[in-house]
Amino acid sequence: MHEAPHDRSVEELWTAIESYDGEIALRRAESYMETRKYISEAEIVITRALDDTLLTEATELKWVQALNAGVDHYNLTHMRDRGIMLTNASGVHAFPAAEQVLAYMLLFERNLLQGIHRQRRHEWRHFGGGELSGTTVGIIGVGEIGGAVATRAAAFGMDTLGMRRNPDRSHEAIDKMLGPDRLHELLARSKYVVLTCPLTDDTRGLLGATEFESMRSDAVVVNVARGEVIDQQALAASLQNGKIGGAALDVQTPEPLPEESPLWTLSNVVITPHMAGSSPKYLDRCADIFLSNYEHYLQGEYDQFENRVV
């Protein structure tokens, strides 16, 4: 098990795997140097990051279990070339991330930002709030997180639009599924535009000046995907010019967001430090995925792996 430097949050994961009722030999690397020491003999690695140096030195490596859902920072080409399997933690973020998206939408819909600003000024003055019921949310990327957002949004009585590369794949909580060629239709119809898509060549810079022009003037962009999915300069300009109504950004580019970014000081922006997927149950769910896959690994049932990426 490889921990990222200064990461001591995996004690629960270690305990869960250590208690596995079967044969499993564990080594815990608590520093980069320890990782380099152990990795040449490792057949399986559980980690949040694995650079090219470690990959090259891992001559016996057969399987990497990532503790993250996004794997754009792993060298997938290297893994494919060497036949190394990669499974991720897709799905473990779904519940907390979806709840955070609902929190953002309620914050804007009920106009609570206005209340927070007035509280800071010690100002007691009435303001009104709206209702999520009957409003439209457009969810770009209906995977585990996007589907969980749709389910919760539907429970609030919202109209749900979804976008997938294959719009024929429906979801029970999505009223209408659209393909990427209908992005501007989704943007024009949605008061809340929620990004839950992976970062790929197709999604990098997906929302820019042209896309913001297609949105409603009261639209709120919610990003729990990757910062690079949005052109931040165009976003800041659209917010400052009143082209759109607001933004809730759990991810930015770069991270941390530079101090000089205008997004910090805009009154219609909420910024959180890439924590939407955090949950006290996170590592328990990671352990469940790993141990289920480990059973298949022992039997050579690699096609049965959950969350296999490579």
C-alpha positions in Angstrom: 0.0 0.0 0.0 1.5 3.3 -1.1 0.5 6.4 0.7 1.0 9.9 -0.8 3.5 12.0 1.1 2.2 13.4 4.3 -1.0 11.3 3.9 -2.0 9.5 7.2 -5.7 9.1 6.4 -5.6 5.4 5.4 -5.5 3.7 8.8 -9.1 2.6 8.4 -8.3 1.1 5.0 -5.3 -0.7 6.3 -7.3 -2.2 9.1 -10.1 -3.3 6.9 -7.8 -5.0 4.4 -5.6 -6.5 7.2 -8.7 -8.2 8.7 -9.4 -9.9 5.4 -10.3 -13.6 6.0 -7.7 -15.1 3.7 -4.1 -15.0 2.6 -2.8 -11.5 1.9 0.7 -10.2 2.5 0.6 -6.4 3.2 3.4 -3.8 3.3 2.7 -0.2 4.1 5.0 2.4 2.6 4.7 5.7 4.6 7.1 7.7 2.5 8.2 7.9 -1.1 11.6 6.3 -0.3 9.8 3.4 1.4 7.6 3.0 -1.6 10.7 2.8 -3.9 12.1 0.2 -1.5 9.1 -2.1 -1.6 7.6 -1.5 -5.1 10.1 -3.7 -7.0 8.5 -6.8 -5.4 4.9 -5.6 -5.3 2.3 -7.5 -7.3 -0.5 -5.2 -6.3 -0.4 -1.5 -5.3 -3.1 0.5 -3.6 -2.4 4.2 -4.0 -3.6 7.7 -4.8 -0.6 8.4 -7.1 2.0 6.4 -9.0 4.6 8.3 -11.0 6.6 7.0 -14.0 9.7 6.3 -11.8 7.7 4.0 -9.5 6.0 2.3 -12.4 9.3 1.6 -14.1 10.7 0.1 -10.9 7.6 -2.0 -10.2 8.8 -4.9 -12.3 6.4 -7.4 -10.8 3.4 -5.2 -10.8 0.1 -6.7 -12.1 -2.7 -4.6 -10.6 -3.1 -1.0 -9.3 -6.1 -0.2 -7.1 -6.4 3.6 -7.2 -8.0 5.4 -4.3 -9.3 8.1 -6.6 -12.0 8.0 -9.2 -10.2 10.3 -11.7 -7.2 8.5 -13.3 -6.1 11.2 -15.7 -2.8 11.6 -13.8 -1.9 7.9 -14.1 0.2 6.8 -17.1 -2.4 4.6 -18.7 -0.4 4.0 -21.9 2.5 2.6 -19.8 0.1 0.3 -18.0 -1.6 -0.9 -21.1 1.8 -1.6 -22.8 2.9 -3.7 -19.8 -0.5 -5.4 -19.2 -0.9 -3.8 -15.8 -4.5 -3.7 -14.7 -5.9 -0.5 -13.1 -9.1 -0.2 -11.1 -10.4 3.0 -9.6 -12.6 4.2 -6.8 -15.5 5.3 -9.0 -18.7 5.4 -7.0 -17.3 6.0 -3.5 -17.7 9.7 -4.0 -21.2 9.5 -5.4 -23.3 10.1 -2.2 -21.3 12.9 -0.6 -20.6 14.7 -3.9 -24.3 14.6 -4.9 -25.3 15.9 -1.5 -22.8 18.8 -1.9 -24.3 19.6 -5.3 -27.7 19.8 -3.7 -26.3 22.0 -1.0 -24.9 24.4 -3.7 -28.2 24.5 -5.5 -30.2 25.2 -2.3 -27.7 27.8 -1.3 -28.3 29.7 -4.6 -32.0 28.9 -4.9 -32.9 30.0 -1.4 -30.6 33.1 -1.8 -28.7 32.1 1.3 -25.5 33.9 0.0 -27.4 37.1 0.3 -28.2 36.2 3.9 -24.6 35.4 4.7 -23.4 38.7 3.2 -26.0 40.6 5.2 -25.1 38.7 8.4 -21.5 39.8 8.1 -22.7 43.4 7.9 -25.0 42.9 10.9 -27.8 43.8 8.6 -31.4 42.6 9.3 -33.3 43.1 6.1 -35.8 40.7 4.4 -34.9 38.8 1.3 -36.8 36.2 -0.7 -35.9 32.7 -1.8 -37.0 30.5 -4.6 -37.8 26.8 -4.9 -35.9 24.0 -6.6 -39.2 22.3 -7.4 -40.0 22.9 -11.1 -36.5 24.3 -12.0 -34.3 22.4 -14.5 -30.9 20.9 -13.8 -28.7 19.9 -16.6 -26.1 17.2 -15.6 -23.1 16.8 -17.9 -21.8 13.3 -17.3 -24.3 10.9 -15.9 -22.1 8.4 -14.3 -22.1 7.4 -10.6 -22.0 11.0 -9.3 -24.2 12.5 -12.0 -26.8 9.7 -11.5 -26.8 10.3 -7.7 -27.3 14.1 -8.4 -30.2 13.3 -10.7 -31.9 11.0 -8.1 -31.7 13.7 -5.4 -32.7 16.5 -7.8 -35.8 14.5 -8.9 -36.7 14.0 -5.2 -36.8 17.8 -4.9 -39.2 17.9 -7.9 -36.7 19.3 -10.3 -36.8 18.6 -14.1 -33.6 16.7 -15.0 -31.7 16.8 -18.2 -28.6 14.6 -18.7 -25.8 14.4 -21.2 -23.8 11.3 -22.1 -21.6 10.3 -25.0 -24.2 7.6 -25.7 -27.6 9.2 -25.0 -29.3 5.8 -25.6 -28.1 4.8 -22.1 -31.0 6.1 -20.0 -31.1 6.7 -16.3 -34.3 6.3 -14.2 -33.9 9.8 -12.7 -33.2 11.6 -15.9 -36.2 13.0 -17.7 -34.4 13.5 -21.0 -30.9 12.3 -22.0 -29.0 14.2 -24.7 -25.8 13.6 -26.6 -22.8 15.9 -26.8 -24.1 17.4 -30.0 -27.0 18.9 -28.0 -24.9 20.6 -25.4 -26.2 24.1 -26.2 -29.8 22.9 -25.8 -29.0 21.6 -22.3 -27.3 24.9 -21.4 -30.2 27.0 -22.7 -32.8 25.0 -20.8 -31.0 24.6 -17.4 -31.0 26.9 -14.5 -28.4 24.7 -12.9 -25.6 23.3 -15.0 -23.8 20.5 -13.1 -20.5 19.1 -14.3 -19.8 15.6 -13.2 -17.9 14.3 -16.2 -14.4 12.9 -16.4 -11.6 15.0 -17.8 -10.9 13.8 -21.4 -9.8 15.4 -24.6 -13.5 15.9 -25.4 -14.4 17.6 -22.1 -11.3 19.8 -21.6 -12.5 23.4 -22.0 -16.0 22.1 -22.6 -17.5 25.3 -21.2 -16.1 28.5 -22.6 -17.3 32.0 -23.7 -19.6 30.6 -26.4 -21.2 28.1 -24.1 -21.8 30.8 -21.4 -23.6 32.9 -24.0 -26.0 30.0 -24.5 -27.0 29.9 -20.8 -29.8 31.7 -19.0 -28.8 35.0 -17.2 -29.8 33.3 -13.9 -27.9 30.1 -14.6 -25.6 28.7 -11.9 -22.6 26.5 -12.9 -21.7 23.8 -10.4 -18.4 22.0 -11.0 -17.4 18.9 -9.1 -15.6 17.3 -12.1 -12.2 18.8 -12.9 -11.2 22.5 -13.1 -9.9 22.1 -16.7 -13.5 21.3 -17.9 -14.2 25.1 -17.7 -12.4 28.0 -19.2 -12.0 29.9 -16.0 -11.2 33.3 -17.6 -14.3 33.1 -19.6 -16.3 32.0 -16.6 -15.0 35.0 -14.5 -15.9 37.4 -17.3 -19.4 35.9 -17.7 -20.0 36.2 -14.0 -18.7 39.8 -13.8 -20.8 40.9 -16.9 -24.0 39.3 -15.6 -24.1 36.8 -18.5 -24.8 34.0 -15.9 -26.0 34.1 -12.3 -23.4 32.3 -10.3 -21.0 29.5 -9.9 -20.1 26.9 -7.3 -16.6 25.5 -7.8 -15.2 22.6 -5.8 -12.5 22.1 -8.4 -10.3 24.8 -10.1 -7.3 25.1 -12.3 -4.7 25.3 -11.0 -5.3 24.0 -7.5 -5.0 25.8 -5.2 -6.7 28.7 -7.0 -4.2 31.6 -7.3 -4.7 34.4 -4.9 -5.1 36.9 -7.7 -8.0 35.1 -9.3 -11.1 37.3 -9.5 -13.2 34.3 -8.6 -12.2 34.6 -5.0 -14.0 38.0 -4.5 -17.1 37.7 -6.6 -20.2 37.7 -4.5 -22.0 35.2 -6.7 -19.3 32.5 -6.4 -18.8 29.7 -3.9 -15.3 28.1 -3.8 -14.5 24.9 -1.9 -11.1 23.1 -1.8 -11.8 19.9 -3.8 -13.6 18.2 -1.0 -17.0 17.3 -2.4 -16.2 13.6 -2.4 -15.1 13.6 1.2 -16.9 11.3 3.6 -16.1 9.4 6.8 -17.3 6.3 4.8 -14.9 6.9 1.9 -12.1 4.4 2.8 -14.6 1.8 3.9 -16.1 1.9 0.4 -12.6 1.7 -1.1 -11.8 -1.4 1.0 -15.0 -3.0 -0.2 -14.1 -2.5 -3.8 -10.5 -3.7 -3.3 -11.5 -6.9 -1.4 -14.2 -7.8 -3.9 -11.7 -7.4 -6.7 -9.1 -9.3 -4.8 -11.4 -12.3 -4.7 -11.7 -12.2 -8.5 -7.9 -11.7 -8.7 -7.2 -14.9 -6.8 -9.4 -16.8 -9.2 -8.0 -15.1 -12.3 -11.4 -13.6 -13.0 -10.0 -10.3 -14.2 -13.0 -9.6 -16.5 -15.1 -9.5 -13.3 -13.2 -6.6 -11.7 -15.3 -3.7 -10.5 -14.3 -0.3 -11.8 -11.6 -1.6 -14.2 -10.1 1.2 -16.3 -7.2 -0.7 -17.9 
